[in-house]
Amino acid sequence: MNGGPDFRIVGSREVGRAGFLAITEETVEAPDATRVARTVVRHPGAVVVVPVVGGTHAVLVHQYRAAVDGWLLEVPAGKRDVAGEPPATTAARELLEETGYTAGRIVELAQFFNTPGFCDEYTYLYAAFDLDEGGARDPVGVEERAMTIEHVAFADVDRLIATGGIRDAKTIVGLLLARAHVAGESGGRS
């Protein structure tokens, strides 16, 4: 969707790399021909999956995040780091790795940019239904090995957001959209 005057990138150079991220400096030309430099973090993209149990609860993970030096309650998520893998397949893989659940059905709820002011990370958001606990968790990193699994009632989501129990944006968006989807599927009864 194009919503305004034509800005365009007329130059780009990589100025740094950190793990899977690239930092670039973009030269942007404004409609009046003014040129400005903008720093952009390039990210491979992500998936988010809200595992729904019985239409009333979501399965979340409680894990340490170094960027905030603290523990956050989050929906399972991960990078799109397997070349050519469809986002829904990545979501199913992350669900199994982080929770041990497999889904009988995965529904796309939304796609969004996380922080477009400085980063191009693009996220695919899914809800997972008809869960089977028969899989084995396969935590990849040290933080994932320390994470715990928690069931959160959709009825408690507004309170948890308001009180800071849930502070992660992708989790807030995911829980609210999954709850609305469940309510829509049940004709408003949830």
BAFI-3210 file (N, C-alpha, C; in Angstrom, 3 decimals, decimal comma, padded with zeros to 6 digits):
// residues 190
n [1|2|3|4|5|6|7|8|9|10|11|12|13|14|15|16|17|18|19|20|21|22|23|24|25|26|27|28|29|30|31|32|33|34|35|36|37|38|39|40|41|42|43|44|45|46|47|48|49|50|51|52|53|54|55|56|57|58|59|60|61|62|63|64|65|66|67|68|69|70|71|72|73|74|75|76|77|78|79|80|81|82|83|84|85|86|87|88|89|90|91|92|93|94|95|96|97|98|99|100|101|102|103|104|105|106|107|108|109|110|111|112|113|114|115|116|117|118|119|120|121|122|123|124|125|126|127|128|129|130|131|132|133|134|135|136|137|138|139|140|141|142|143|144|145|146|147|148|149|150|151|152|153|154|155|156|157|158|159|160|161|162|163|164|165|166|167|168|169|170|171|172|173|174|175|176|177|178|179|180|181|182|183|184|185|186|187|188|189|190]
n.u [000,853|000,725|001,082|001,629|003,730|006,384|009,031|012,317|014,757|018,019|020,536|022,556|024,390|026,132|026,906|027,534|027,490|025,782|025,545|022,704|021,747|021,899|023,274|022,430|023,157|020,989|020,472|018,147|015,970|013,979|010,728|011,270|013,822|015,743|018,300|018,720|020,288|019,561|019,619|019,251|018,113|018,475|016,547|015,807|013,109|010,140|008,135|005,130|003,262|000,173|-000,721|-003,733|-005,818|-008,607|-010,227|-010,266|-007,886|-004,430|-001,203|001,732|005,180|007,622|010,340|013,826|015,072|017,733|017,905|016,208|017,031|015,580|012,749|010,163|006,735|005,593|004,204|004,976|007,654|009,785|012,733|012,711|014,634|015,275|015,999|013,657|011,609|008,158|006,211|004,156|005,047|007,406|006,254|004,924|007,152|008,528|006,588|006,592|009,328|009,497|007,345|006,566|004,203|002,142|000,209|-003,080|-004,313|-003,470|-003,918|-003,666|-003,451|-002,571|-000,210|002,686|004,820|007,296|008,920|009,047|010,315|013,044|013,779|013,453|012,091|009,670|006,677|004,839|001,794|000,192|-002,491|-002,714|-004,472|-006,310|-004,438|-001,750|-000,077|001,959|004,533|008,120|009,805|012,283|014,468|016,535|018,436|020,244|018,542|016,049|016,181|015,895|013,370|009,913|006,669|003,470|-000,023|-002,439|-005,435|-007,796|-009,608|-008,117|-006,342|-006,652|-006,326|-003,721|-002,240|-002,803|-001,673|000,986|001,884|002,039|004,094|005,146|004,994|004,329|003,121|000,945|-000,537|-000,909|-002,375|-004,740|-005,793|-006,059|-007,895|-010,103|-010,519|-011,230|-013,585|-015,090|-015,273|-016,831|-019,194|-019,292|-019,377|-017,191]
n.v [-001,168|002,077|005,199|007,949|010,742|010,103|008,550|007,265|004,675|005,290|004,456|002,034|000,583|-001,927|-001,653|-003,061|-006,216|-008,520|-011,470|-012,973|-010,634|-007,796|-004,575|-001,724|001,247|003,369|005,442|007,806|009,308|012,115|013,422|016,080|015,965|016,046|014,401|011,911|010,070|006,877|004,524|001,054|-001,994|-005,183|-008,042|-011,569|-012,190|-013,441|-015,864|-016,251|-018,088|-018,883|-021,165|-022,756|-023,979|-025,861|-023,702|-021,820|-021,221|-020,238|-021,441|-020,440|-019,341|-018,857|-016,973|-016,035|-012,928|-011,388|-008,807|-007,205|-007,844|-009,629|-011,716|-012,776|-013,327|-015,066|-015,808|-018,762|-018,377|-017,638|-017,235|-016,872|-018,841|-020,920|-021,537|-021,052|-022,293|-022,521|-020,050|-021,101|-023,683|-023,158|-022,054|-024,319|-025,907|-024,328|-024,309|-027,006|-027,279|-025,453|-026,028|-028,711|-029,430|-030,477|-029,340|-029,847|-028,164|-025,119|-021,683|-018,728|-015,536|-012,882|-010,586|-008,646|-005,740|-005,456|-003,371|-000,930|001,533|001,295|-001,269|-004,065|-006,374|-008,815|-010,295|-013,317|-014,291|-016,852|-019,027|-021,985|-024,988|-027,865|-029,371|-031,634|-033,228|-035,003|-034,688|-034,160|-031,666|-029,570|-027,758|-025,153|-023,098|-021,844|-020,221|-021,202|-023,774|-023,252|-022,192|-022,101|-023,625|-022,188|-022,055|-019,800|-018,241|-017,010|-015,251|-013,927|-012,315|-009,484|-008,312|-009,200|-007,869|-005,175|-004,999|-005,452|-008,044|-009,327|-008,125|-008,135|-007,224|-008,812|-010,940|-009,769|-008,813|-011,290|-012,844|-011,311|-011,335|-014,110|-014,779|-013,308|-014,635|-017,213|-016,554|-015,710|-018,093|-019,584|-018,323|-016,103|-017,093|-017,715]
n.w [000,000|-000,979|000,369|000,070|-000,932|-003,296|-001,993|-002,254|-002,167|-002,922|-002,618|-000,933|001,710|003,445|006,819|009,008|010,783|012,805|014,129|012,884|011,857|009,682|009,381|007,744|005,850|004,451|001,666|001,203|-001,033|-000,996|-002,078|-002,818|-003,737|-001,764|000,026|002,473|005,124|006,445|009,021|008,975|010,292|009,106|008,943|008,987|009,137|010,837|012,641|014,494|016,794|018,206|020,399|020,885|023,363|023,809|023,132|025,121|026,378|026,009|025,110|026,480|026,602|029,098|029,212|029,401|028,230|026,825|025,746|027,254|029,693|031,342|032,254|030,099|029,331|026,671|023,395|021,494|019,166|016,345|014,251|010,679|009,441|007,760|004,560|001,980|003,371|003,978|005,760|007,484|007,938|009,303|011,588|012,656|013,216|015,133|017,143|017,974|018,764|020,932|022,664|022,532|021,431|018,672|015,911|014,742|013,084|011,576|011,491|009,662|011,078|010,853|009,311|009,877|010,304|012,757|014,014|012,231|012,160|012,275|011,525|009,301|009,961|009,363|010,253|010,471|011,717|013,452|014,572|016,419|016,411|017,693|019,220|019,918|022,459|022,116|021,065|021,295|023,070|021,671|022,522|021,352|022,070|025,002|026,503|025,693|026,737|029,412|029,585|030,644|030,355|030,134|030,750|029,750|030,442|028,109|029,184|031,082|029,747|029,149|031,699|032,338|030,386|031,064|033,608|033,207|033,148|030,755|028,350|025,866|022,527|020,193|021,400|022,693|020,449|019,151|021,078|021,381|018,759|018,332|020,327|019,415|016,994|017,885|019,236|017,046|015,574|017,309|017,232|018,842|021,400|023,922]
ca.u [000,000|001,501|000,200|002,071|004,695|007,370|010,366|012,946|016,118|018,904|021,832|022,550|025,659|026,173|027,877|027,859|026,795|025,741|024,801|021,830|021,303|022,780|022,963|022,726|022,863|020,215|020,343|016,759|015,676|012,624|010,102|011,880|015,186|016,620|018,778|019,003|020,782|018,787|020,189|018,218|018,492|017,891|016,193|015,266|011,672|009,796|006,790|004,559|002,153|-000,593|-001,332|-005,024|-006,292|-010,016|-010,904|-010,301|-006,538|-003,291|000,037|002,801|006,475|008,214|011,764|014,736|015,453|018,887|017,697|015,538|017,596|014,491|011,890|008,918|005,730|005,443|003,763|006,112|008,035|011,132|013,204|012,566|016,041|015,459|015,751|012,571|010,577|006,947|006,030|003,327|005,918|008,273|005,428|004,728|008,450|008,778|005,625|007,114|010,603|009,360|006,298|006,307|002,892|001,916|-001,122|-003,880|-004,734|-002,821|-004,664|-002,980|-004,259|-002,099|001,189|002,974|006,174|007,416|009,455|009,464|011,090|014,468|014,051|012,539|011,544|008,286|006,212|003,625|001,142|-000,720|-003,083|-002,633|-005,617|-006,299|-003,077|-001,368|001,094|002,816|005,873|009,182|010,416|013,646|014,984|017,771|019,399|020,294|017,321|014,933|016,296|015,455|011,997|008,817|005,419|002,358|-001,330|-003,056|-006,834|-008,128|-010,321|-007,143|-005,410|-006,736|-005,733|-002,277|-001,670|-002,941|-000,814|002,370|002,222|002,411|004,628|005,727|004,007|003,833|002,251|-000,306|-001,258|-001,293|-003,447|-005,984|-006,338|-006,467|-009,139|-011,184|-010,765|-011,972|-014,944|-015,773|-015,574|-017,867|-020,364|-019,278|-019,287|-015,829]
ca.v [000,000|003,303|006,190|009,325|011,135|009,082|008,467|006,074|004,377|005,469|003,859|001,192|-000,090|-002,629|-001,036|-003,979|-007,491|-009,063|-012,725|-013,075|-009,294|-006,901|-003,165|-001,015|002,670|003,617|006,820|007,975|010,564|012,613|013,971|017,356|015,606|016,025|013,057|011,691|008,734|006,175|003,248|000,018|-003,353|-006,178|-009,239|-012,572|-012,376|-014,283|-016,414|-016,274|-019,036|-018,912|-022,480|-022,598|-025,199|-025,877|-022,440|-020,955|-020,961|-020,247|-021,961|-019,448|-019,703|-017,859|-017,124|-014,908|-012,164|-010,556|-007,414|-006,483|-008,418|-010,097|-012,802|-012,349|-014,322|-014,867|-016,906|-019,330|-017,604|-017,913|-016,624|-017,582|-019,065|-022,063|-021,025|-021,640|-022,918|-021,693|-019,550|-022,003|-024,802|-022,619|-021,930|-025,669|-026,334|-023,576|-024,792|-028,271|-027,041|-024,709|-026,510|-030,136|-029,618|-030,407|-028,794|-030,454|-027,088|-023,819|-020,639|-017,425|-014,452|-011,561|-010,356|-007,272|-005,286|-005,272|-002,052|-000,398|002,754|001,031|-002,667|-004,614|-007,663|-009,038|-011,424|-014,054|-014,683|-017,987|-019,703|-023,431|-025,659|-029,334|-029,649|-032,946|-033,078|-036,167|-034,405|-033,873|-030,345|-029,609|-026,403|-024,935|-022,270|-021,936|-019,604|-022,121|-024,908|-022,786|-021,676|-022,913|-023,544|-021,741|-021,922|-018,540|-018,167|-015,813|-014,337|-013,188|-011,595|-008,024|-007,978|-009,409|-006,767|-003,929|-005,010|-005,686|-009,467|-009,574|-006,856|-008,382|-006,774|-009,887|-011,756|-009,015|-008,884|-012,677|-013,276|-010,606|-011,831|-015,508|-014,754|-012,852|-015,710|-018,265|-016,047|-015,725|-019,487|-020,121|-017,463|-015,130|-017,772|-018,199]
ca.w [000,000|-001,085|000,953|000,071|-001,964|-003,634|-001,436|-002,819|-001,752|-004,076|-002,298|000,255|001,981|004,722|007,712|010,092|010,877|014,163|014,043|011,715|011,476|008,938|009,588|006,504|005,763|003,236|001,223|000,788|-001,729|-000,740|-003,283|-003,206|-004,117|-000,598|000,364|003,891|005,460|007,466|009,428|008,976|010,689|008,193|009,722|008,061|009,319|011,978|012,781|015,831|016,800|019,449|020,572|021,550|024,012|024,180|022,851|026,301|026,884|025,091|025,685|026,364|027,163|029,982|028,917|029,604|027,043|027,156|025,326|028,342|030,911|032,192|031,790|029,464|028,984|025,237|022,550|020,774|017,992|015,886|013,007|009,410|009,148|006,868|003,210|001,220|004,203|004,095|007,125|008,301|008,318|010,352|012,792|013,203|013,754|016,363|018,130|018,488|019,456|022,176|023,571|022,409|020,802|017,232|015,650|013,687|012,186|011,784|010,786|009,641|011,636|010,422|008,977|010,282|010,607|014,208|014,371|010,932|012,273|012,085|011,216|008,293|010,398|008,951|011,041|010,136|012,969|013,307|015,727|016,257|017,029|017,708|019,662|020,422|023,325|021,951|020,546|022,257|022,950|021,159|022,700|020,613|022,792|026,457|027,033|025,453|027,664|030,731|029,539|031,156|029,596|030,972|030,114|030,131|030,016|027,330|030,077|031,887|028,878|029,317|032,992|032,257|029,600|031,823|034,800|032,826|033,160|029,363|027,841|024,554|021,532|019,339|022,241|022,864|019,172|018,917|021,982|021,082|017,494|018,507|021,110|018,516|016,023|018,589|019,458|015,749|015,220|018,192|017,141|019,941|022,695|024,213]
c.u [000,900|000,622|000,656|003,022|005,760|008,726|010,996|014,355|016,994|020,303|021,744|023,939|025,572|027,264|028,239|027,023|026,878|024,879|023,999|021,350|022,368|022,328|023,391|022,482|022,218|020,237|018,961|016,610|014,213|012,037|010,694|013,357|016,195|017,026|019,140|019,502|019,915|019,458|019,054|018,831|017,736|017,749|015,566|013,755|011,402|008,405|006,416|003,400|001,509|-001,246|-002,600|-005,491|-007,759|-010,782|-010,895|-008,933|-005,529|-002,080|001,126|004,096|006,973|009,714|012,545|015,061|016,565|018,660|017,023|016,041|016,504|013,701|010,603|008,025|005,350|004,757|005,010|006,380|009,440|011,452|012,860|013,981|016,319|015,050|014,620|011,465|009,350|006,736|005,191|004,135|006,879|007,504|005,222|006,023|008,752|007,839|006,136|008,392|010,397|008,372|006,112|004,958|003,010|000,473|-001,812|-004,281|-004,015|-003,523|-003,863|-003,936|-003,850|-000,653|001,473|004,473|006,234|007,829|009,960|010,198|012,579|014,787|013,019|011,948|010,052|007,827|004,902|003,058|000,103|-001,349|-003,033|-003,753|-005,431|-004,909|-002,921|-000,076|002,133|004,226|006,865|009,710|011,838|014,253|016,369|018,808|019,306|019,043|016,124|014,991|015,810|013,996|011,013|007,579|004,311|001,089|-001,965|-004,473|-007,049|-008,849|-009,370|-006,242|-005,462|-006,078|-004,209|-001,583|-001,671|-001,986|000,652|002,807|002,601|002,812|005,213|004,673|003,464|002,883|000,911|-001,144|-001,779|-002,445|-004,773|-006,610|-006,789|-007,779|-010,312|-011,532|-011,584|-013,413|-015,739|-016,150|-016,710|-019,118|-020,460|-019,226|-017,852|-015,574]
c.v [001,232|004,447|007,613|009,614|010,059|009,348|007,244|005,930|004,437|004,916|003,067|000,595|-000,728|-001,998|-001,941|-005,237|-007,950|-010,322|-012,788|-011,714|-008,582|-005,478|-002,439|000,481|002,904|005,107|006,950|009,334|010,912|013,179|015,299|017,202|015,706|014,589|013,005|010,263|008,156|004,837|002,246|-001,302|-004,312|-007,504|-010,261|-012,783|-013,377|-014,872|-016,364|-017,249|-019,043|-020,283|-022,343|-023,956|-025,020|-024,597|-021,460|-020,528|-020,915|-020,786|-020,928|-020,004|-018,530|-018,005|-015,838|-014,267|-011,193|-009,090|-006,582|-006,938|-008,843|-011,205|-012,230|-013,552|-014,065|-016,053|-017,478|-018,560|-018,000|-017,226|-017,503|-017,823|-020,317|-021,607|-021,795|-022,272|-022,007|-021,250|-020,478|-023,216|-024,371|-022,514|-023,290|-026,183|-025,639|-024,024|-026,076|-028,062|-026,437|-025,317|-028,022|-030,445|-029,681|-029,956|-029,568|-029,431|-025,809|-022,800|-019,344|-016,351|-013,081|-011,647|-008,907|-007,021|-005,024|-003,860|-001,357|000,938|002,534|-000,388|-003,203|-005,969|-007,748|-010,333|-011,986|-014,588|-015,760|-018,347|-021,191|-024,080|-027,169|-029,831|-031,073|-032,770|-034,173|-035,903|-034,151|-032,469|-030,518|-028,216|-026,249|-024,200|-022,439|-021,315|-020,539|-023,322|-024,526|-022,331|-022,656|-022,671|-023,133|-021,669|-020,650|-018,523|-016,897|-014,787|-013,485|-012,267|-010,090|-007,581|-008,117|-008,321|-005,480|-003,859|-005,272|-007,135|-009,963|-008,227|-006,963|-008,098|-007,908|-010,791|-011,061|-009,106|-010,305|-013,135|-012,600|-011,110|-013,286|-015,576|-014,318|-013,929|-016,824|-017,824|-016,049|-017,117|-020,056|-019,260|-016,480|-015,770|-018,204|-018,275]
c.w [000,000|-000,617|000,877|-001,056|-002,152|-002,986|-002,087|-002,289|-002,991|-003,829|-001,018|000,446|003,353|005,577|008,883|010,041|012,321|014,117|012,753|011,216|010,646|009,235|008,323|006,684|004,412|002,918|000,603|000,125|-001,511|-002,038|-003,748|-003,573|-002,976|-000,326|001,842|004,084|006,578|007,754|009,564|009,433|009,781|008,946|008,779|008,160|010,426|011,819|014,255|015,766|018,184|019,555|021,419|022,077|024,387|023,914|024,002|026,801|025,735|025,845|025,416|026,941|027,999|029,804|029,146|028,263|027,428|026,809|026,409|029,707|031,884|031,518|031,236|029,225|027,537|024,577|021,868|019,483|017,564|014,577|011,818|008,889|008,325|005,464|002,534|002,048|004,287|005,550|008,018|008,763|009,420|011,662|013,454|013,845|015,078|017,483|018,777|019,299|020,840|023,156|023,572|021,780|019,282|017,044|014,538|012,652|012,585|010,891|010,826|010,131|011,116|009,964|009,334|010,392|012,108|014,588|013,114|010,989|012,057|011,616|010,221|008,689|010,080|009,594|010,502|011,448|012,702|014,644|015,415|017,058|016,971|018,078|020,179|021,209|023,125|021,483|021,658|022,010|022,471|021,273|022,082|021,457|024,295|027,081|026,857|026,395|029,057|030,752|030,167|030,305|030,559|030,135|030,662|029,573|029,204|028,199|030,915|031,067|029,103|030,618|032,946|031,444|030,423|033,006|034,480|032,913|031,774|028,784|026,449|023,480|020,673|020,101|022,446|021,592|018,944|019,783|021,664|019,783|017,596|019,288|020,236|017,507|016,660|018,814|018,171|015,321|016,047|018,169|018,291|021,301|022,903|025,670]
res [m|n|g|g|p|d|f|r|i|v|g|s|r|e|v|g|r|a|g|f|l|a|i|t|e|e|t|v|e|a|p|d|a|t|r|v|a|r|t|v|v|r|h|p|g|a|v|v|v|v|p|v|v|g|g|t|h|a|v|l|v|h|q|y|r|a|a|v|d|g|w|l|l|e|v|p|a|g|k|r|d|v|a|g|e|p|p|a|t|t|a|a|r|e|l|l|e|e|t|g|y|t|a|g|r|i|v|e|l|a|q|f|f|n|t|p|g|f|c|d|e|y|t|y|l|y|a|a|f|d|l|d|e|g|g|a|r|d|p|v|g|v|e|e|r|a|m|t|i|e|h|v|a|f|a|d|v|d|r|l|i|a|t|g|g|i|r|d|a|k|t|i|v|g|l|l|l|a|r|a|h|v|a|g|e|s|g|g|r|s]
***
